[in-house]
């Protein structure tokens, strides 16, 4: 994802340079006007150094050059990994029969990017803005039974690893497709709940959770991978709370202990975020920095490329160390909104340093927000089951519960000022058995 995200950023830059050469790269960051403005010409050089146009070219000479750059950057990556062994995440030994991530890549390649052929009547529900059409859902499930069974089988596999999977296969940007596949399993769960079949609904949702785990629990989960897992997990919890449990409640078949393990996962620790940063370090180097620097050096630029690689690695190493020493979520390191690259780098390498580090601040807030959102969902489940209002994990204060409106929200705390989590409406359900006395 880093390569594609950075490429999109620089495409905007070059369009602006073409339209008005006097405009600086700093104008792109209009939301953060305090950022120092790099040289626009150097920004254009960075764009020309990107390898995505070569990868997409139909010209055999361009493709051959791209393959040479990829081979050199992979060799460079091996050298870098040897220099920073403490940042490298080792692969696990997982047999192919148990490797859910391997099965996912095979499924994705087999589908060839094709969609899931959903009827228009189901699209609003999948988007979260429409009513559930039970008739259309059942018809689609019958027509697509082999597809659904294959997806559930992938989600039910216990392990995940990228070992022995070609890099260009498992780094594909397939987040939208993955979320759509998860939604298909949730569609079946909702249909089963409408029929009062709690066991079938729970099996589907556990397969959804397992499917999300395949993205987050691989050895090198970067921003893209954990974002896919976070999106799937958030949608799954919302569907359970607001659709599955109420539908089962109507059938007097809702047992809260069935859903406890899917809704009560505790907030992660800062050391878990350190693992994500290691994945980001590796993926940013392999996907973006090393191929781009190799291409720039072919054109006589970026003579200080190795200095950039070391500066980026040392910055990530220091932040990872802070995460590993933090006691709680409030101990996560503060990422500077303005990323100031080392002054000894050339202008083009300073630009690349900013691009590589640009998403750390938002990524850190996004990860904390995910932990808070998951805790809010768990608190809603506790309240639905008749339990007390739990505490929010960052501030340590109880969640704000308005019993009249049945609305659950974050407590008023300065440390949550930049955490954007919306209040949650908590449905009333009839439980077959409550776990609380």
C-alpha positions as CSV (number, residue, x, y, z in Angstrom):
1,X,0.0,0.0,0.0
2,X,2.9,2.4,0.8
3,X,3.9,2.5,-2.9
4,X,0.4,3.1,-4.2
5,X,-0.4,5.7,-1.5
6,X,2.9,7.5,-2.1
7,X,2.4,7.4,-5.9
8,X,-1.0,9.0,-5.6
9,X,0.5,11.7,-3.4
10,X,3.2,12.5,-5.9
11,X,0.8,12.4,-8.9
12,X,-1.0,15.2,-7.2
13,X,2.3,17.0,-6.8
14,X,3.3,16.7,-10.4
15,X,-0.1,17.8,-11.7
16,X,0.3,20.9,-9.6
17,X,3.8,21.5,-10.8
18,X,2.6,21.2,-14.4
19,X,-0.3,23.6,-13.9
20,X,1.8,26.2,-12.1
21,X,5.5,25.6,-11.8
22,X,5.8,28.3,-9.1
23,X,3.6,26.3,-6.7
24,X,5.4,24.4,-4.0
25,X,4.9,20.9,-2.7
26,X,3.9,22.4,0.7
27,X,0.7,23.6,-0.8
28,X,-0.4,20.0,-1.2
29,X,-0.4,19.7,2.6
30,X,-2.9,22.6,2.9
31,X,-4.3,21.0,6.0
32,X,-0.9,21.4,7.6
33,X,0.5,24.7,6.4
34,X,3.3,24.6,9.0
35,X,5.1,21.9,7.0
36,X,8.3,23.0,5.4
37,X,7.9,23.2,1.6
38,X,10.3,21.0,-0.4
39,X,11.6,22.1,-3.7
40,X,9.0,21.4,-6.5
41,X,11.6,20.3,-9.0
42,X,12.9,17.7,-6.6
43,X,9.4,16.6,-5.9
44,X,9.0,16.0,-9.7
45,X,12.3,14.0,-9.7
46,X,10.9,11.8,-6.9
47,X,7.8,11.1,-9.1
48,X,10.0,10.2,-12.0
49,X,11.8,7.8,-9.8
50,X,8.6,5.9,-9.0
51,X,8.5,2.4,-10.5
52,X,4.8,2.1,-10.8
53,X,4.7,3.4,-14.5
54,X,7.4,0.9,-15.4
55,X,5.5,-1.9,-13.7
56,X,2.3,-1.1,-15.7
57,X,4.0,-0.4,-19.0
58,X,3.4,-2.6,-22.0
59,X,6.9,-1.7,-23.4
60,X,9.2,-4.8,-23.1
61,X,12.2,-2.6,-22.4
62,X,10.4,-0.8,-19.6
63,X,9.3,-4.1,-18.1
64,X,12.8,-5.5,-18.4
65,X,14.1,-2.4,-16.6
66,X,11.5,-2.7,-13.9
67,X,12.5,-6.3,-13.3
68,X,16.1,-5.3,-12.9
69,X,15.2,-2.6,-10.4
70,X,13.1,-5.1,-8.4
71,X,15.9,-7.6,-8.4
72,X,18.4,-5.0,-7.2
73,X,16.0,-3.6,-4.6
74,X,15.4,-7.1,-3.2
75,X,19.1,-7.6,-2.9
76,X,19.4,-4.2,-1.2
77,X,16.6,-5.2,1.1
78,X,18.5,-8.4,2.2
79,X,21.5,-6.2,3.0
80,X,19.4,-3.8,5.0
81,X,17.7,-6.6,6.9
82,X,21.1,-7.9,7.8
83,X,22.1,-4.5,9.1
84,X,18.9,-4.1,11.2
85,X,18.1,-7.7,12.4
86,X,16.3,-6.3,15.5
87,X,13.7,-4.8,13.2
88,X,13.1,-7.9,11.0
89,X,10.1,-10.0,11.8
90,X,10.9,-13.7,11.1
91,X,8.5,-16.0,9.3
92,X,6.8,-18.8,11.1
93,X,6.7,-22.4,10.0
94,X,3.1,-23.1,9.0
95,X,2.0,-26.0,6.9
96,X,0.0,-25.1,3.7
97,X,-3.0,-27.0,5.0
98,X,-3.3,-24.7,8.0
99,X,-2.2,-21.4,6.3
100,X,-5.3,-19.3,5.9
101,X,-3.3,-16.4,4.4
102,X,-1.9,-18.7,1.7
103,X,-5.4,-19.9,0.9
104,X,-6.6,-16.3,0.7
105,X,-3.9,-15.4,-1.9
106,X,-4.8,-18.4,-3.9
107,X,-8.5,-17.5,-3.8
108,X,-7.7,-13.9,-4.8
109,X,-5.5,-15.0,-7.8
110,X,-8.2,-17.5,-8.9
111,X,-10.9,-14.9,-8.8
112,X,-8.7,-12.6,-10.9
113,X,-10.1,-9.4,-9.4
114,X,-13.6,-10.3,-10.4
115,X,-16.4,-9.0,-8.2
116,X,-18.9,-11.0,-6.3
117,X,-21.9,-10.4,-8.6
118,X,-24.2,-9.0,-6.0
119,X,-27.8,-8.1,-6.8
120,X,-28.6,-4.4,-6.6
121,X,-31.1,-5.1,-3.9
122,X,-28.4,-6.1,-1.4
123,X,-25.9,-3.3,-2.1
124,X,-27.5,-0.7,0.2
125,X,-27.4,-3.2,3.1
126,X,-23.8,-4.1,2.5
127,X,-22.9,-0.4,2.4
128,X,-24.6,0.0,5.8
129,X,-27.3,2.3,4.6
130,X,-30.2,0.1,3.6
131,X,-32.6,-2.5,4.9
132,X,-31.9,-6.2,4.8
133,X,-33.7,-8.0,2.0
134,X,-34.2,-11.5,3.3
135,X,-35.6,-12.9,0.1
136,X,-32.7,-11.6,-2.1
137,X,-30.1,-12.7,0.5
138,X,-31.4,-16.2,0.6
139,X,-31.5,-16.4,-3.2
140,X,-28.0,-15.2,-3.5
141,X,-26.7,-17.6,-0.9
142,X,-28.3,-20.6,-2.7
143,X,-26.8,-19.5,-6.0
144,X,-23.3,-18.9,-4.5
145,X,-23.1,-21.7,-2.0
146,X,-19.6,-23.0,-3.2
147,X,-18.2,-19.5,-3.0
148,X,-19.4,-19.0,0.6
149,X,-18.2,-22.4,1.7
150,X,-14.8,-21.7,0.3
151,X,-14.6,-18.3,2.1
152,X,-15.7,-19.9,5.4
153,X,-13.1,-22.6,5.0
154,X,-10.4,-20.0,4.6
155,X,-11.6,-18.1,7.7
156,X,-11.7,-21.3,9.8
157,X,-8.0,-22.2,9.1
158,X,-6.1,-21.6,12.3
159,X,-2.7,-20.1,11.2
160,X,-1.3,-17.5,8.8
161,X,2.1,-16.8,7.3
162,X,3.7,-15.2,4.3
163,X,6.5,-17.8,4.2
164,X,7.2,-19.1,0.7
165,X,4.5,-16.8,-0.8
166,X,6.0,-14.6,-3.6
167,X,6.2,-11.1,-2.4
168,X,4.3,-9.6,-5.4
169,X,1.4,-11.9,-4.5
170,X,0.8,-11.2,-0.9
171,X,1.5,-7.4,-1.1
172,X,-1.4,-6.8,-3.5
173,X,-3.8,-4.0,-2.6
174,X,-7.0,-6.0,-2.3
175,X,-8.6,-4.4,0.8
176,X,-12.0,-3.6,-0.8
177,X,-12.3,-7.2,-2.2
178,X,-11.3,-8.7,1.2
179,X,-14.0,-6.6,3.0
180,X,-16.6,-7.5,0.4
181,X,-15.8,-11.2,0.9
182,X,-16.2,-10.8,4.7
183,X,-19.5,-9.0,4.1
184,X,-20.7,-12.1,2.2
185,X,-20.2,-14.3,5.2
186,X,-21.9,-11.7,7.4
187,X,-24.8,-11.8,4.9
188,X,-25.2,-15.5,5.5
189,X,-24.9,-14.9,9.3
190,X,-27.7,-12.3,9.2
191,X,-29.9,-14.7,7.2
192,X,-29.3,-17.5,9.7
193,X,-30.1,-15.2,12.6
194,X,-33.4,-14.2,10.9
195,X,-34.2,-18.0,10.9
196,X,-33.3,-18.3,14.6
197,X,-30.3,-20.5,13.8
198,X,-27.8,-19.1,16.3
199,X,-25.2,-21.9,15.7
200,X,-25.0,-21.2,11.9
201,X,-24.9,-17.4,12.5
202,X,-22.1,-17.8,15.0
203,X,-20.1,-20.1,12.7
204,X,-20.2,-17.5,10.0
205,X,-19.1,-14.7,12.3
206,X,-16.2,-16.8,13.7
207,X,-15.1,-17.4,10.1
208,X,-15.2,-13.7,9.6
209,X,-13.1,-13.1,12.6
210,X,-10.6,-15.8,11.5
211,X,-10.5,-14.2,8.0
212,X,-9.6,-10.8,9.6
213,X,-6.9,-12.5,11.7
214,X,-5.2,-13.7,8.5
215,X,-4.4,-10.1,7.6
216,X,-3.4,-8.8,11.0
217,X,-1.5,-11.9,12.3
218,X,0.9,-12.5,9.4
219,X,4.5,-11.8,10.2
220,X,4.7,-8.4,8.6
221,X,1.3,-6.7,9.0
222,X,1.7,-3.1,7.7
223,X,-0.8,-0.3,7.6
224,X,-2.8,-1.9,4.8
225,X,-3.1,-5.3,6.4
226,X,-4.1,-4.1,9.8
227,X,-6.5,-1.6,8.3
228,X,-8.3,-4.4,6.4
229,X,-8.5,-6.4,9.6
230,X,-9.7,-3.4,11.6
231,X,-12.4,-2.6,9.0
232,X,-13.7,-6.2,9.0
233,X,-13.6,-6.5,12.7
234,X,-15.5,-3.3,13.2
235,X,-18.2,-4.2,10.7
236,X,-18.5,-7.7,12.3
237,X,-19.0,-6.3,15.8
238,X,-21.5,-3.8,14.6
239,X,-23.5,-6.5,12.7
240,X,-23.6,-8.7,15.7
241,X,-24.7,-5.9,18.1
242,X,-27.3,-4.2,15.9
243,X,-28.5,-7.0,13.6
244,X,-27.6,-10.6,14.7
245,X,-28.4,-10.4,18.4
246,X,-31.7,-8.4,17.8
247,X,-32.8,-10.9,15.1
248,X,-32.0,-13.9,17.4
249,X,-33.8,-12.0,20.3
250,X,-36.9,-11.9,18.2
251,X,-36.7,-15.7,17.9
252,X,-35.9,-16.1,21.6
253,X,-32.6,-17.8,20.6
254,X,-30.0,-15.3,21.7
255,X,-27.4,-16.7,24.1
256,X,-24.8,-14.0,25.1
257,X,-22.1,-16.6,25.9
258,X,-22.2,-17.5,22.2
259,X,-20.9,-14.1,21.2
260,X,-18.7,-13.3,24.2
261,X,-15.4,-14.2,22.5
262,X,-16.2,-12.1,19.4
263,X,-17.1,-9.0,21.3
264,X,-15.0,-9.0,24.4
265,X,-11.4,-9.0,23.1
266,X,-9.3,-6.6,25.2
267,X,-7.5,-3.6,23.9
268,X,-4.1,-4.3,22.5
269,X,-0.9,-3.1,24.2
270,X,1.7,-0.7,22.8
271,X,4.1,-3.6,22.1
272,X,1.5,-4.8,19.6
273,X,1.7,-1.5,17.8
274,X,5.5,-1.9,17.8
275,X,5.0,-5.1,15.7
276,X,2.9,-3.2,13.2
277,X,5.7,-0.6,12.9
278,X,8.2,-3.3,12.2
279,X,5.9,-4.5,9.4
280,X,5.6,-0.9,8.1
281,X,9.3,-0.5,8.1
282,X,9.8,-3.6,6.0
283,X,7.0,-3.0,3.6
284,X,7.9,0.7,3.1
285,X,11.4,-0.2,2.2
286,X,10.6,-3.1,-0.1
287,X,7.5,-1.6,-1.8
288,X,8.5,2.1,-2.0
289,X,11.8,3.4,-0.9
290,X,14.3,0.9,-2.3
291,X,12.8,0.5,-5.8
292,X,12.3,4.3,-6.0
293,X,15.9,5.0,-4.9
294,X,17.2,2.4,-7.3
295,X,15.4,4.0,-10.2
296,X,16.6,7.5,-9.2
297,X,20.2,6.3,-9.0
298,X,19.9,4.9,-12.5
299,X,19.0,8.5,-13.6
300,X,22.0,10.0,-11.7
301,X,20.1,11.2,-8.7
302,X,19.9,10.3,-4.9
303,X,23.6,9.7,-4.4
304,X,22.9,9.7,-0.7
305,X,20.3,6.9,-1.0
306,X,22.0,4.7,1.6
307,X,22.0,7.6,4.1
308,X,18.2,8.0,3.6
309,X,17.7,4.2,4.2
310,X,19.7,4.4,7.4
311,X,17.9,7.6,8.6
312,X,14.5,6.1,8.0
313,X,15.5,2.9,9.7
314,X,17.0,4.6,12.8
315,X,13.9,6.8,13.1
316,X,11.6,3.8,13.0
317,X,13.9,1.9,15.4
318,X,13.7,4.7,18.0
319,X,9.9,4.8,17.8
320,X,9.5,1.0,18.0
321,X,11.7,1.1,21.2
322,X,9.4,3.7,22.8
323,X,6.4,1.6,22.0
324,X,7.9,-1.5,23.5
325,X,8.7,0.3,26.8
326,X,5.3,2.0,27.1
327,X,3.1,0.8,29.9
328,X,-0.3,1.6,28.3
329,X,-2.0,3.3,25.4
330,X,-1.2,6.7,26.8
331,X,2.4,5.8,26.7
332,X,2.6,5.6,22.9
333,X,5.2,8.0,21.5
334,X,4.0,11.3,20.1
335,X,4.6,11.5,16.4
336,X,5.5,14.9,15.2
337,X,2.8,16.4,12.9
338,X,5.7,18.0,10.9
339,X,8.2,15.4,9.8
340,X,11.6,17.0,9.7
341,X,14.1,14.9,7.8
342,X,17.8,15.0,8.6
343,X,19.5,18.2,7.2
344,X,22.4,16.3,5.7
345,X,20.2,14.6,3.1
346,X,19.8,15.9,-0.4
347,X,16.5,17.6,-1.2
348,X,15.1,14.6,-3.1
349,X,15.9,12.3,-0.3
350,X,14.4,14.7,2.2
351,X,11.2,14.6,0.1
352,X,11.3,10.8,0.2
353,X,11.9,10.7,3.9
354,X,8.8,12.9,4.4
355,X,6.7,10.7,2.2
356,X,7.9,7.5,4.0
357,X,7.2,9.0,7.5
358,X,4.1,11.1,6.6
359,X,1.5,8.6,7.8
360,X,3.0,7.8,11.2
361,X,1.0,10.4,13.1
362,X,-2.3,9.5,11.6
363,X,-1.5,5.8,11.8
364,X,-0.8,6.0,15.5
365,X,-4.1,7.8,16.2
366,X,-5.9,5.4,13.9
367,X,-4.5,2.4,15.8
368,X,-5.5,3.9,19.2
369,X,-8.9,4.7,17.8
370,X,-9.4,1.1,16.8
371,X,-8.6,0.0,20.4
372,X,-11.1,2.5,21.8
373,X,-13.8,1.5,19.3
374,X,-13.4,-2.2,20.1
375,X,-13.7,-1.4,23.8
376,X,-16.9,0.7,23.2
377,X,-18.4,-2.3,21.3
378,X,-17.5,-4.6,24.2
379,X,-19.0,-2.2,26.7
380,X,-22.3,-2.1,24.6
381,X,-22.4,-5.9,24.8
382,X,-21.9,-5.8,28.6
383,X,-24.8,-3.4,28.9
384,X,-27.0,-5.4,26.6
385,X,-26.3,-8.4,28.9
386,X,-27.2,-6.4,32.1
387,X,-23.7,-5.8,33.3
388,X,-22.2,-2.6,34.7
389,X,-20.7,0.2,32.5
390,X,-17.1,-0.7,31.8
391,X,-14.1,1.7,31.8
392,X,-12.5,3.1,28.6
393,X,-8.9,1.8,28.2
394,X,-7.1,5.1,27.5
395,X,-8.5,7.5,30.1
396,X,-9.5,4.8,32.6
397,X,-12.8,6.5,33.1
398,X,-16.2,4.7,32.7
399,X,-17.9,5.1,29.4
400,X,-20.7,7.7,29.4
401,X,-24.0,5.8,29.4
402,X,-27.4,7.6,28.8
403,X,-29.9,5.0,29.8
404,X,-32.9,7.1,28.6
405,X,-31.5,7.3,25.1
406,X,-29.7,4.0,25.4
407,X,-26.6,5.8,24.1
408,X,-23.0,4.9,25.0
409,X,-20.2,7.4,24.4
410,X,-16.6,8.2,25.3
411,X,-16.0,9.8,28.7
412,X,-15.0,13.4,28.8
413,X,-11.2,13.2,29.0
414,X,-8.5,15.4,27.4
415,X,-6.5,12.4,26.3
416,X,-9.4,11.4,24.0
417,X,-9.8,14.8,22.3
418,X,-8.3,13.5,19.0
419,X,-9.9,10.1,19.1
420,X,-12.9,10.2,16.8
421,X,-15.3,7.5,17.9
422,X,-19.0,8.1,17.5
423,X,-21.6,7.4,20.3
424,X,-23.2,4.0,20.0
425,X,-26.9,3.2,20.2
426,X,-27.4,0.0,22.3
427,X,-30.3,-2.2,21.3
428,X,-32.5,-3.9,23.8
429,X,-32.6,-7.7,23.4
430,X,-34.3,-10.6,25.1
431,X,-31.6,-13.1,26.1
432,X,-32.1,-16.8,26.4
433,X,-29.8,-16.7,29.4
434,X,-27.8,-13.9,30.9
435,X,-24.2,-14.4,32.2
436,X,-24.7,-11.8,34.9
437,X,-26.4,-12.6,38.2
